[in-house]
Amino acid sequence: MNFLNIRIEIYSVIRDLIKNIWVIFMATLMGVMGIYIATKSFHTPEYTATALLVVNAKSSTSGSYSLYSTSVEMTKVISRVVVDKTVKDKAMEKLGVDEFDGVLRATVERDTNFMELSVRSHSPQVAYNLLLAVLDSYPEVSDSVFSNAVINVLKMPQMPNSPSNGISTVKRLLVIAAMTVFVAGIVVVLSILRDTVKDERDFDNKLDAKLLGTIPHERKKFKLKGGLEINDKPLIIHNNAFITLGFVENFHKIAAKIEHSNRRNGSKVYAVTSVVENEGKS
């Protein structure tokens, strides 16, 4: 195959895409099934319970800005205290368990005295119970360290109803679309690289013969007879008002070239053939 002569013929590509639409559909279906299997077999869902806390320094003779700055600094320190092993041990003691089956995390909003406390676990119930236990346990530790800090819970935790590490719908659609586009791209590449005669310009490059002409496809007309029916009668080139001019003229051009070949070369025998039946050989 000469890759320098590769050309893209849009009609041929579209026809191959339509012809192999079932392959593209199967690829899309495989993408959906693959995501489902991967989610069920290899993906471990995790659930996160969260609570929002605010840390304030107790009132003193300092100004409001100084009081706020103190609260911000205290929040940063308390965020490290509440995730300490001591708090986890007290939470386990309250729940009567031997293991803190989750990940405790404290996040402070930048330059604020707001702190988000969260527990991530394999079970929504476990995450919720652990966070409640931590909220009941941290004052015993923080009060002994910061006697001048007041910690209030602005938003109590709720039972998580969906995994926090789940695959989003957008990601699922992107994977399915990527699979579909990939298979469609393979069909397009194979269509372009296939060594066939796709149009008249390919004829001289790929066949050792002379092209006399081409006959465009002529659609059979519909007829109304008690409803819409397809006309199954063969096309008659002459004396048919419904045949397009281009269809008839191409036959005339081929006939003229054959007559010219007969007068010039003395050819008397011609074979008219095609790939399938009902293509107008008669």
N, C-alpha and C positions, 0 to 999 in steps of 0.2 A: 504494500500500500504506500502510495506517495503522499506523505503528510503535507507536502507543500501545496497540493491541489485540493485540500479539504475545503469544502464550502458548506455554508449553512443554508439549507433550504427550509424556509419557515413552514410551508405547507406540510412537508414531509415530517418535520419535527412534531407539529401539532397532531398529525395523523397518528404517529407512533405513540404520542402521549395518550390520545383517546383510546387507541388500541390496547395499551397496557394500563389503562386506568384501574383495572382490577388489581394489578401488582402494587400500584401506589396505595390503593385502599387497604390491601393486606398489610403493607408496611405501616400504615397509620394504625391499623388494628393491633399489630405487633408492638408498636410503641405504647399503646394504652395498656396492653397486657403486661409489657415489661415493667412499666411504672407500678402497676398493681402488685406484681410478684415481688419487685424490689422493696416496695413499701411494707408488704406483709412478711417477707422473709429476712431482710437484712436491716431494716430500719427499726430502731428501738425508740418508741415514743417517750418523750419526757414532758412532765407537767410542772408548771411554775406558778406558785402562789406568791403574791406580792402585797406589801403594805407600805403606806406612805407616812413618814414621821417628820415632825418638825422639832428642832432643838432650839431652845431659848435660854439665854442666861438670865438668872434671877435679877430683879431690879436692884440697882445700886445708885450711888451718887453720880455715876458716869452719864454722859450724854447719850442720846438715842443712837447716833452713828457708832459711837464706841461700843455700845451695848450690842448692836447688830454685828459689828466686826468680831466681837468676842463670841457671839453665837455661831458665826460661820466657822471660826477656828475650832470651837468645841465640837461642832458637827463632824469635822474631819477626823478628830481624834476618836470620838465615840463610834464612828463608822468602823474603826479598826478594833474597838473593844467588843462590839456586839457580835462579831464573827469569831471571837476568841474561843478556844477550847473550853474555857470555864463556862461560858454561856451554853455551849452545846451540851456539856455534861449535866447542867441543871435542867435543860430541856428534856434530855433523855430520862432524867430522874422523875420529872413530872409525868412523863408518858409511860414510865415503867418499861422501857426498852433498853437493850444493851448496845445498840448501834444507832448512830445518827445517819439514817439511810437517805441522805440528800446532800445537796450542795447549798450552803448558806452564803449569801452575798449581800453586801451593803454598798449602795451606790449613792454618792452625794452629787446633787446638781451643782454645776459650776458657779462659784461665788454666791451660794445661797446656804441657808440653814435647813434645807429640805433633804431628807435621806430616804431612799427607797430600799426596803429590806425584802429580800426574796429568798425562797427555798425552792430548788429544783429537784424533782424526784421522779421515779418511774411510775408512781401512782399519784393521782390527783388527791386522794384522801390522805396519803402519807405526807405530801407536800403541805397540804392545808394544816394538818395536825402539828407538824413540826414547826411551822411558822407561828401558830398560836402559842405553842409552848415557849418559843424563843421570845415572843412579845411578853409573856408572863415572867420570863426569867431574867431578861436583861436589866430591869431596874435594880435587882439585887446587886448586880455587878457595877453598873454605871453610877449608882448612888454612892457607892463606897469610894469611887474614884473622883466623881464630879458632884460634890454636894451642892454646888451652885447652878446646876443644870436642870432644866425642866424639859422633859421629852413627852410630847403628845402625839397620839396616833390620829392623823387626819383622815386616813382611809383604811378601814379594816380589811383584812384579806377575805377573799371569796374562793369558793371551791372552783378550781380551773376546770372548764368543760371541754377543752381541746388541747392537743399537744402544742407545746411552745416551739418544738423543733420540727413541726410537720412540714411537708412539702406543699408549698402554696400552689394555688390553681394556676397562677401565671407561669411558674416553673414547669408544671405539668404540661401546659399548652405549648411552651417553648420546646420541650423535649419531643412532643408529638409532632410539632411543626418541623423541627429539625430532621426527624426521621423521614417525614413525608418529602421534604425538599431534597434530602439526600438521595432517596430512591428515584424521585423525578429527575434529578440531575444525572443519575446513571443512565436512565432511559434516554435522555437528551443526548448524552455523550455517545452512547451506542448508536443512536439514530444518525448522528453526524458522521461517525467513523465507519458505518456500514458501507461496504463497497458495492453500492448499487447505483443505477442510473436514476437520479432523482428529478432531473429536468433535461431540457434540450441541450444545455451547455455541457452536461456530463456525458452526453452520448459520444461525442468525438474523442473524448479522453479515455473512455473505458471500453468502447466497442470498436472492433475493426470492421466498420461498415459505414455506409453513407446514409444519412438521415434524409428521407424523402419528405417527411412531414409528420405532424402529430394531430390527433383527433381529440378535441376537448370533450369532457364528460357532459352528456346531455341528459338531464333529468326527465323522466317520463311524467306526463301531466296527470293530474288527478281528474276524476270525472264524478259527477253527481248522478247517482242512480239509486234513489231510495236511501241516500246517505252518502258519506264520503268514502270512496273506494279508490284503490290504486289501479291505474291502467296497466294491465299485464300484457298488452299487445306489443309486438316488436315495433321499433321505430321505422318509419318509411321515410327515406331521405327526400325523395322527390314528391311533389304534390301534397305536401304537408304544411299547412299554414302555421302550425305550432312549433316547427323546428326553427331554432335560432339561425341567423345568417352565418355566424362564425362556424357552426357545426357543418353546414352545407358547403361553405367556401373552402374549408380545409380538405374536404373530399375532392373538390374540383382541382385544388392545387396539386394534390397527390396524383390525381389522374393525369394532369398535364405533365408532371415530371416523369411519370411512367411512359407516356407517349413520346416524350423527348428522348428518354433512354432507349426506347425501341427504335427510333429513327437513327440515333447516333451509334448505338452498339449492336443493333440487330437482335436484341433480346426478345424472345418470343414466349418464354415461360416464366411466370411469376408465382410465388407462393405467398398466400395471405394467411397468416396465423396469429394466434394470440394465446394468452395464458389460460383463460377460462372461456366458457361459452357465453353466448349472448353479448358479445362485444362489437357486433356489427360487421362481421366478416362476410356475411351473405350480401 
